[in-house]
């Protein structure tokens, strides 16, 4: 079989309408005959042609009699049934060139001879159309670059974008209904005698009519306002008219929230979000998310007020194409919080029956659990060695890669003593355990909401309060009642931190369980980029490991035997040995997980991981006066650390510059941003402050 481009070029002798595959592929250039003026060239993508062929197949009863070219007939039928906007426009104004291009594609797919091609005929048999669809689909894949999760950007997942809610809703519904006609019967099973879908949350979304309707029939009210788009979709012999009554505001009519609910009910493989005043539809099944996985699901974002710490969390949600309504929860910490019930709720015996008083945080945790069920992860009871019966979550890496993180932002986290109100989370976070076997995983974690607590209250009321009602969640709720509700694997907690006279400090118990980010150092406020930023934070994902193993290092090019990681850790800990700041197994595990998660390809990138480990895990623990900051030999501990880092980094890093692992250039994300060695800069600043009698990591 000839390739498509060779075939198209070979038809020049038998066709007045020249066309050829674009020089870089993925589209076809075609020309008119020039009989009505100058020759003009047009471009149509293979994807548009594929959609056109599918439209012909779906409406073959209307096309089958048009095998011989009649301009008016093809213009009328094409403009009515071609749902692709580009192809629909072309069939209207360049009917014959468009007709011949479709005919050539079908002829090529069915191995017809070029010399036999006729500009006035087209093969519209079902077998020929199906073969053309199959071969165009194969050809499109040749021009689709292979998916590399580390290089993916948001645009890979986007399907439809529009600034107008009305036009966005029309494009979304026309696309999804057209591509999933079999779903319409189940949707319409809820229709009323008026033949209008009138779900509780979605009034008059579209009309399904046995006959074509004119504008008058689609208008209502004294002003005869047009309520539906006049161009229908076809469903067999019936017609679908989509509502025009879409607004951003729920009170005015159909809204963004209405459309979101509609997709959740009928097309869960798609989601919508609003980003920078633009509405976006994206597939949740198309490609892995562009994430750099964290080594720990708990961040402390430290910095002076107004640097953008809370905004950073919101941008992480948007960067993952998540919804702020779905994937984000902002909780303002109160100064009078002193126990876990302030955060997670409590059992109340006031009233007619014992009930559980929930909080936004607990409801958000339940929402993350629902997302795991909706994603298709298996949640079950298993007998674990040494643990007995346990609630486990199992699944495949591909499913995990498609899941969106759920970001819980605790604003002004240290207005209250974190060790008190956050005690349950701090204890349970260390019980998380990931086990991988090939591409499959098992996740377990101790409960943060204990089963004994659930048994004290009305389980039905608590289930409804946590929005876990419905047959879909029956099995998981039964397991939660037996084993409690643990920290969901897709939850990330980020606490914003200011250090002043109104806030509390952090014990090493908290710091050891968190990744501390000095926000001003990691995400500097560059006033020159206030109006037009050149950099952005990389999109972060939830951890997929809990305990580092030597086998995990096999994929780390810069340190596949973990020897460099061990040597660096031991060099640092040798200075800290015998001081209150000495490191232990947990810290080494954190360093190892960071190396494995980032997977540096060379020594420069590995040094950047070590540098960030110092900033996030080691230096936040160090504070005190001159006496406290002495090593075993009575030397200045800070100066000793500076010497170790300089000896480690000077032979590797040119001018002590290293790549930024948390930011990227907006216009060239593949190009690294070089920044000064952060931990050396911080140690030098802390050492200067020590001259005043006391020093601390915290800004």
C-alpha positions in Angstrom: 0.0 0.0 0.0 1.3 3.5 -0.9 1.7 6.1 1.7 -0.9 8.8 1.7 1.3 11.6 0.4 2.5 9.6 -2.6 -1.1 8.7 -3.4 -2.3 12.3 -3.1 0.5 13.6 -5.4 -0.2 10.8 -7.9 -3.8 12.0 -8.4 -2.7 15.2 -10.1 -3.2 13.7 -13.5 -6.8 12.7 -12.8 -7.9 15.6 -10.5 -8.2 19.3 -10.9 -7.9 19.8 -7.2 -4.3 19.2 -6.1 -3.6 18.2 -2.5 -0.7 16.8 -0.5 0.3 15.9 3.0 1.8 18.8 4.9 5.6 18.8 4.9 5.7 18.1 8.6 2.7 15.8 8.5 -0.5 15.8 10.6 -2.5 17.9 8.1 -3.3 18.1 4.3 -2.9 21.1 2.1 -5.4 21.2 -0.8 -6.3 23.7 -3.5 -9.3 24.8 -5.5 -9.3 24.5 -9.3 -8.9 28.2 -9.9 -11.8 28.2 -12.4 -13.6 31.1 -10.5 -10.5 33.2 -10.0 -7.0 32.7 -8.5 -5.9 29.4 -7.0 -6.2 29.3 -3.3 -4.7 26.8 -0.8 -6.4 25.5 2.3 -5.3 23.3 5.2 -7.2 20.7 7.2 -5.9 18.5 9.9 -6.0 14.7 9.9 -8.0 14.9 13.1 -10.7 17.1 11.4 -10.8 14.6 8.5 -11.2 11.7 10.9 -14.1 13.5 12.7 -15.7 14.1 9.3 -15.4 10.4 8.3 -17.0 9.5 11.6 -19.8 12.0 11.0 -20.4 10.4 7.6 -20.5 6.9 9.2 -22.9 8.1 11.9 -25.2 9.7 9.4 -24.7 7.3 6.5 -28.4 7.3 5.7 -28.1 11.0 4.8 -24.8 10.7 2.9 -25.3 7.4 1.1 -27.2 8.9 -1.8 -24.5 11.5 -2.5 -21.8 9.4 -4.2 -22.0 11.7 -7.2 -21.0 15.3 -6.6 -23.8 17.8 -6.5 -22.6 21.1 -4.9 -25.8 22.1 -3.2 -26.5 18.7 -1.8 -23.0 18.3 -0.3 -22.9 21.8 1.0 -26.3 21.4 2.8 -25.7 17.9 4.2 -22.1 18.6 5.1 -22.9 21.9 6.9 -25.6 20.1 8.8 -23.8 16.9 9.9 -20.1 17.8 10.1 -19.5 18.7 13.7 -15.9 19.6 13.3 -15.9 23.4 13.0 -13.0 23.6 10.5 -14.5 20.9 8.2 -18.0 22.4 8.6 -16.7 25.8 7.4 -14.7 24.4 4.5 -17.6 22.3 3.1 -19.7 25.5 3.0 -17.3 27.7 1.1 -15.0 25.3 -0.7 -17.4 22.4 -1.2 -15.8 20.7 -4.2 -12.1 20.8 -3.0 -13.3 19.5 0.3 -15.4 16.7 -1.4 -12.4 15.6 -3.5 -10.0 15.6 -0.6 -12.4 13.3 1.4 -12.8 11.1 -1.7 -9.0 10.8 -2.2 -8.5 9.8 1.5 -11.2 7.1 1.2 -9.7 5.9 -2.2 -6.2 5.7 -0.7 -7.4 3.8 2.4 -9.1 1.2 0.1 -6.1 0.7 -2.3 -7.8 2.3 -5.3 -5.7 3.1 -8.4 -4.8 6.8 -8.7 -5.5 6.8 -12.4 -9.1 5.7 -11.7 -9.8 8.6 -9.4 -12.7 10.9 -10.4 -13.3 14.3 -9.0 -17.0 13.8 -9.2 -17.4 10.5 -7.3 -16.9 9.3 -3.8 -17.1 5.8 -2.3 -19.5 5.9 0.6 -19.9 2.2 1.4 -19.8 1.4 5.1 -16.8 -0.9 4.7 -14.8 1.7 2.8 -15.6 4.4 5.4 -14.6 2.2 8.3 -11.3 1.2 6.6 -10.6 4.9 6.0 -11.3 5.7 9.6 -9.0 2.9 10.7 -6.1 4.0 8.5 -6.4 7.7 9.3 -6.3 6.8 13.0 -3.1 4.8 12.4 -1.6 7.7 10.5 -2.4 10.2 13.2 -0.6 8.1 15.7 2.6 8.4 13.6 2.5 12.1 13.9 1.7 12.0 17.7 4.9 12.2 19.7 5.4 9.5 22.3 4.3 10.5 25.8 7.2 11.1 28.1 5.8 11.8 31.6 8.8 14.0 32.6 8.3 16.3 29.6 4.5 16.5 29.5 2.9 19.9 29.9 -0.6 20.9 30.8 -1.6 21.4 27.2 -1.3 17.6 26.5 -4.5 17.1 28.6 -6.5 20.0 27.4 -9.4 19.4 25.0 -11.5 22.5 24.7 -10.8 26.1 25.9 -13.0 29.2 25.8 -13.5 32.5 27.6 -17.3 32.4 27.1 -19.2 30.0 29.4 -22.0 29.8 26.8 -19.8 28.9 23.9 -17.6 26.6 26.1 -20.7 24.6 27.2 -21.9 24.3 23.6 -18.5 22.9 22.5 -18.2 20.6 25.4 -21.7 19.1 25.1 -21.6 18.9 21.3 -18.3 17.1 21.4 -19.1 14.7 24.2 -22.6 13.9 23.1 -21.4 13.4 19.5 -18.6 11.1 20.5 -20.8 9.1 23.0 -24.2 8.8 21.4 -24.8 5.6 23.2 -24.9 7.5 26.5 -27.8 9.7 25.4 -30.4 7.0 25.9 -29.4 6.6 29.6 -29.4 10.4 30.0 -32.8 10.8 28.3 -34.3 8.0 30.5 -34.9 10.8 33.0 -36.7 13.0 30.5 -40.1 14.4 31.2 -43.2 14.4 28.9 -42.0 17.8 27.6 -39.0 16.0 26.2 -36.7 18.3 28.1 -34.0 17.0 30.4 -34.8 18.5 33.8 -32.4 16.9 36.4 -32.5 18.5 39.8 -29.2 20.3 39.1 -29.5 20.7 35.4 -32.7 22.2 34.0 -33.4 22.1 30.2 -29.8 21.2 29.2 -30.9 20.0 25.8 -33.9 18.9 23.8 -34.2 15.6 21.9 -36.7 16.0 19.1 -38.2 13.7 16.5 -38.2 16.5 14.0 -36.1 19.5 13.1 -37.1 22.6 15.0 -37.0 26.2 13.8 -35.9 29.2 15.8 -39.5 30.0 16.9 -39.9 26.5 18.4 -36.6 27.0 20.3 -37.6 30.3 21.8 -39.7 31.1 24.9 -41.1 34.0 26.8 -42.8 37.2 25.9 -39.7 38.4 24.1 -39.3 35.1 22.2 -35.8 34.7 23.6 -33.9 31.9 21.8 -33.1 29.3 24.4 -31.3 26.7 22.3 -28.7 26.7 19.6 -30.4 26.3 16.2 -27.8 23.9 14.8 -28.7 20.4 16.1 -26.7 17.2 16.6 -28.2 14.1 15.1 -29.0 11.0 17.0 -30.3 8.4 14.6 -33.4 10.0 13.1 -33.7 12.4 16.0 -32.2 15.8 16.7 -30.5 17.2 19.8 -30.6 21.0 20.5 -28.3 22.3 23.2 -29.3 25.1 25.6 -27.9 28.6 25.2 -28.7 29.5 28.8 -25.2 29.1 30.3 -23.8 31.7 32.6 -21.0 31.9 35.1 -23.5 32.6 37.9 -25.6 29.8 39.2 -28.5 32.1 40.0 -29.0 33.2 36.4 -29.4 29.8 34.8 -27.2 26.9 33.9 -23.7 27.5 35.3 -20.1 26.2 35.4 -21.2 24.1 38.5 -24.1 22.6 36.5 -21.8 21.5 33.7 -19.4 20.1 36.2 -22.1 18.0 37.8 -23.3 16.8 34.5 -19.8 15.6 33.5 -19.4 13.9 36.9 -22.6 12.0 36.4 -22.4 11.0 32.7 -18.8 11.6 31.5 -16.4 11.0 34.5 -13.4 10.6 32.2 -13.6 14.4 31.6 -13.2 17.3 34.0 -13.5 21.1 33.6 -11.8 23.9 35.4 -11.5 27.7 35.2 -8.0 29.0 34.9 -7.2 32.7 34.4 -10.7 33.6 33.2 -10.7 30.7 30.7 -12.8 27.6 30.9 -11.0 24.3 30.1 -12.2 20.8 29.4 -9.5 18.1 29.8 -9.4 14.3 29.8 -8.4 12.6 33.0 -7.4 9.5 31.0 -5.2 10.9 28.3 -1.8 11.3 29.8 0.1 11.2 33.1 0.1 14.4 35.1 3.2 16.6 34.8 4.3 16.2 38.4 7.6 16.0 40.3 6.7 13.7 43.2 7.4 15.0 46.7 9.3 12.8 49.2 6.8 13.8 52.0 3.1 14.9 51.8 3.6 17.6 54.5 5.2 21.0 53.7 6.0 24.0 55.9 6.1 27.1 53.7 8.0 29.6 55.8 8.5 33.2 54.9 7.6 36.8 55.7 4.0 37.9 55.2 2.9 38.6 51.6 5.4 36.5 49.7 2.7 34.3 48.1 2.8 31.2 50.2 -1.0 30.6 50.1 -1.1 31.6 46.4 1.6 28.9 45.7 -0.7 26.2 47.0 -3.6 27.5 44.8 -1.3 27.5 41.8 -0.3 24.0 42.5 -3.9 22.9 42.2 -4.4 24.9 39.0 -1.1 23.6 37.5 -2.4 20.0 37.9 -5.6 21.1 36.1 -7.5 20.6 39.3 -10.4 22.6 40.6 -10.2 24.9 43.5 -13.6 23.7 44.6 -12.7 20.1 44.4 -8.9 19.7 45.0 -8.2 22.6 47.4 -9.2 23.4 51.0 -8.1 26.5 52.8 -8.4 26.3 56.6 -7.4 29.3 58.8 -5.8 28.1 62.0 -7.1 29.8 65.1 -4.9 30.9 68.1 -7.2 29.0 70.5 -6.7 25.6 68.9 -5.1 23.2 71.4 -6.3 19.6 70.5 -6.9 17.5 67.4 -10.7 17.9 67.7 -10.3 21.5 66.6 -9.0 20.2 63.2 -10.7 16.9 62.8 -14.0 17.2 64.7 -15.4 15.5 67.8 -18.1 13.4 69.3 -21.0 15.4 70.7 -23.6 14.1 73.1 -25.7 17.2 73.0 -29.1 16.6 71.5 -31.3 13.6 70.9 -28.5 11.2 69.9 -24.8 11.0 69.9 -23.4 12.5 66.7 -20.0 13.6 65.2 -19.3 17.2 64.6 -17.3 17.3 61.4 -14.9 20.0 60.1 -14.0 21.2 56.7 -10.7 19.4 57.1 -12.3 16.0 57.8 -14.8 16.5 54.9 -11.9 17.3 52.6 -10.1 14.1 53.7 -13.3 12.2 52.9 -13.4 13.9 49.5 -9.9 12.6 48.7 -11.1 9.2 49.7 -14.0 9.5 47.2 -11.5 10.4 44.5 -9.6 7.2 45.1 -12.8 5.2 44.7 -13.8 7.1 41.6 -10.3 6.5 40.1 -10.9 2.8 40.3 -8.4 1.9 43.0 -9.2 -1.2 45.0 -9.9 -0.6 48.7 -10.1 -3.8 50.7 -9.3 -5.6 53.9 -6.1 -7.6 53.9 -4.2 -9.7 56.5 -0.8 -8.1 56.8 2.1 -9.9 58.4 2.7 -8.5 61.9 -0.3 -6.1 61.7 -3.4 -8.3 61.4 -6.3 -7.2 59.3 -5.7 -3.8 57.7 -7.4 -1.4 55.3 -5.3 -1.4 52.1 -5.5 0.6 48.8 -4.1 -1.2 45.7 -3.8 -0.3 42.1 -1.6 0.2 39.1 1.0 3.0 38.4 -1.0 4.2 35.3 -4.1 4.8 37.5 -2.0 6.5 40.1 -0.4 8.8 37.5 -3.8 10.1 36.5 -4.9 11.0 40.0 -5.0 14.7 41.1 -3.5 15.7 44.4 -5.8 17.1 47.1 -4.1 20.1 48.7 -5.0 21.0 52.2 -3.6 24.5 53.1 -3.4 25.4 56.8 -3.1 29.1 56.8 -1.0 30.7 59.5 -0.3 27.2 60.8 1.7 28.3 63.9 -0.8 30.8 65.3 -1.6 27.8 67.6 0.8 25.2 69.0 1.2 22.7 66.1 2.3 19.8 68.4 -1.0 20.0 70.1 -3.8 20.4 67.5 -1.9 18.5 64.8 -0.7 15.7 67.0 -2.8 12.9 65.4 -1.6 13.7 61.9 2.0 14.0 63.0 1.8 10.5 64.5 -0.1 8.8 61.7 1.9 10.3 58.9 4.9 8.1 59.9 2.8 4.9 59.5 2.2 5.4 55.8 3.6 2.5 53.8 3.9 2.0 50.1 4.8 -1.4 48.7 5.5 -1.9 45.0 5.6 -5.1 43.0 6.3 -4.3 39.3 3.7 -1.7 38.3 1.3 -2.6 41.1 1.2 -1.0 44.5 -0.3 -1.5 48.0 -0.8 1.5 50.3 -1.6 1.3 54.0 -1.7 3.8 56.8 -3.0 3.9 60.4 -6.4 5.7 60.8 -6.6 9.3 61.7 -10.3 8.9 62.4 -10.4 5.8 64.7 -13.0 3.0 64.3 -13.9 3.3 68.0 -14.8 6.9 67.4 -17.1 6.0 64.5 -18.8 3.3 66.5 -19.8 5.9 69.2 -22.0 7.9 66.8 -24.8 7.3 64.3 -22.9 5.9 61.3 -25.5 6.8 58.8 -25.5 10.5 59.9 -21.7 10.6 59.8 -21.6 8.9 56.3 -24.0 11.5 55.0 -22.0 14.4 56.6 -18.9 13.1 54.9 -20.8 12.7 51.6 -19.9 9.0 51.3 -23.5 7.9 50.6 -24.5 5.9 47.6 -24.1 2.4 46.4 -20.7 3.3 44.9 -19.2 3.9 48.3 -21.0 1.1 50.2 -18.0 -1.2 50.4 -15.5 1.5 51.3 -17.7 2.9 54.0 -18.1 -0.6 55.6 -14.3 -0.9 55.6 -13.9 2.5 57.1 -16.3 1.7 59.9 -14.3 -1.5 60.7 -10.8 0.0 60.3 -11.1 3.8 60.5 -10.3 6.5 58.0 -6.6 6.8 57.3 -4.6 9.6 55.5 -5.5 9.2 51.8 -2.5 8.7 49.5 -3.5 11.7 47.3 -3.6 14.2 50.2 -0.8 16.9 50.5 -0.8 19.2 53.6 0.9 22.6 53.3 1.1 24.9 56.3 2.0 28.5 55.8 4.3 29.8 58.5 5.3 33.3 59.7 7.7 33.8 62.6 6.8 36.8 64.8 5.7 37.7 68.3 2.2 36.3 67.6 3.3 32.8 66.5 4.7 29.6 68.0 8.0 27.9 67.2 8.3 24.3 65.9 9.7 21.4 67.9 12.0 19.0 66.1 9.1 16.5 66.1 7.3 18.7 63.7 10.3 19.7 61.6 11.4 16.0 61.2 8.1 15.1 59.7 7.8 18.0 57.2 9.6 19.4 54.3 10.5 23.0 55.3 10.7 25.4 52.4 12.2 28.9 53.0 9.8 30.6 50.6 12.0 33.6 50.0 14.9 31.4 49.0 13.0 28.9 46.9 10.5 31.3 45.3 12.1 34.8 45.5 9.8 37.8 45.0 11.5 39.4 41.9 9.8 42.8 41.5 11.2 43.1 38.0 8.9 40.1 37.1 5.8 41.4 39.0 3.8 42.3 35.9 5.1 39.5 33.7 6.8 36.5 35.3 9.4 34.6 33.5 9.5 31.6 35.9 6.9 29.4 37.6 6.8 26.7 40.2 7.1 23.2 39.0 3.9 21.1 39.5 4.3 18.8 42.5 2.7 15.5 43.1 2.0 13.3 46.1 4.6 10.8 47.3 4.5 7.3 45.9 7.2 5.9 48.2 7.6 5.8 52.0 10.7 3.7 52.8 13.8 3.9 50.5 15.4 0.7 49.4 18.7 0.1 47.6 16.8 -1.3 44.5 15.1 2.1 44.2 18.5 3.7 43.3 18.9 1.5 40.2 17.1 4.1 38.1 19.2 7.0 39.6 21.9 7.6 37.0 24.0 9.8 39.3 24.1 7.4 42.2 22.8 4.0 41.3 24.4 2.3 44.3 23.5 5.0 46.9 27.1 5.3 47.9 27.3 9.1 47.2 24.1 9.7 49.1 25.5 7.7 52.1 28.8 9.5 52.0 27.2 13.0 52.0 24.8 12.1 54.8 27.7 10.7 56.9 29.8 13.8 56.3 27.1 16.1 57.5 26.2 13.9 60.5 29.8 13.6 61.6 29.7 17.4 62.4 26.3 17.0 64.2 27.3 13.9 66.2 26.7 14.4 69.9 24.8 17.7 69.5 21.0 18.1 69.8 20.9 18.3 66.0 22.2 14.9 65.2 20.4 13.1 62.4 19.0 9.5 62.5 17.4 6.9 60.2 14.4 9.0 59.4 16.5 11.8 58.0 18.5 9.5 55.9 15.4 7.9 54.6 14.1 11.4 53.7 17.3 12.2 51.8 17.2 8.8 50.0 13.5 9.4 49.0 14.4 12.8 47.6 17.2 11.4 45.5 15.0 8.6 44.2 12.0 10.9 43.5 14.0 13.5 41.6 16.3 10.9 40.0 19.3 13.2 39.2 21.1 12.3 35.9 24.5 13.7 36.9 26.6 14.9 39.8 25.4 18.5 39.4 21.8 17.6 39.8 22.7 15.2 42.7 24.4 18.1 44.4 21.2 20.2 44.0 19.3 17.5 45.8 21.8 17.4 48.6 21.7 21.2 48.8 17.8 21.3 49.1 18.0 18.5 51.7 20.1 20.7 53.9 17.7 23.5 53.4 14.5 21.5 54.0 15.5 19.0 56.6 18.8 19.9 58.4 19.1 23.6 58.8 15.5 24.2 60.1 16.5 22.0 63.2 19.5 24.2 64.1 19.1 27.2 66.4 20.6 28.4 69.6 23.4 30.6 71.2 27.2 30.2 70.8 27.4 27.5 73.5 24.7 25.4 72.0 26.2 25.6 68.5 29.5 23.9 69.3 30.5 20.5 68.0 32.2 17.8 70.1 35.6 19.5 69.6 34.2 22.9 70.7 34.3 24.3 67.2 31.6 26.5 65.7 29.2 24.0 64.3 28.0 26.3 61.5 31.5 27.0 60.3 32.2 23.2 60.3 29.1 22.6 58.1 30.2 25.3 55.7 33.6 23.6 55.3 32.0 20.3 54.6 29.6 21.7 52.0 32.3 23.6 50.3 34.5 20.5 50.1 31.5 18.5 48.7 30.3 21.1 46.2 33.3 23.1 45.0 34.7 20.4 42.7 31.2 19.8 41.2 29.4 23.1 41.0 30.8 25.9 38.8 30.9 29.1 40.9 28.7 27.1 43.4 25.7 27.4 41.1 23.2 24.5 40.8 20.0 23.9 38.9 16.7 24.9 40.6 14.6 21.8 41.2 11.4 23.7 42.2 11.1 26.3 39.4 11.2 26.4 35.6 11.2 29.0 32.9 7.7 29.6 31.5 8.9 29.8 27.9 11.5 27.1 28.1 10.7 24.6 30.9 13.3 22.2 29.6 16.1 24.7 30.2 17.4 24.7 33.9 17.4 27.8 36.1 20.8 28.2 37.8 20.7 29.5 41.4 23.4 29.9 44.1 24.0 27.1 46.5 21.1 27.7 49.0 22.4 26.0 52.1 25.8 27.6 52.0 24.2 31.0 51.6 21.8 30.2 54.6 24.6 28.9 56.8 26.7 32.0 56.2 23.7 34.2 57.1 23.0 32.2 60.2 26.7 32.4 61.2 26.7 36.2 60.9 23.5 36.4 63.0 25.2 34.3 65.7 27.6 37.2 66.4 24.6 38.8 68.0 24.3 35.9 70.5 21.6 33.8 68.9 20.7 32.4 65.5 17.9 30.5 63.8 16.9 29.2 60.4 13.6 30.9 60.5 13.1 34.2 58.7 
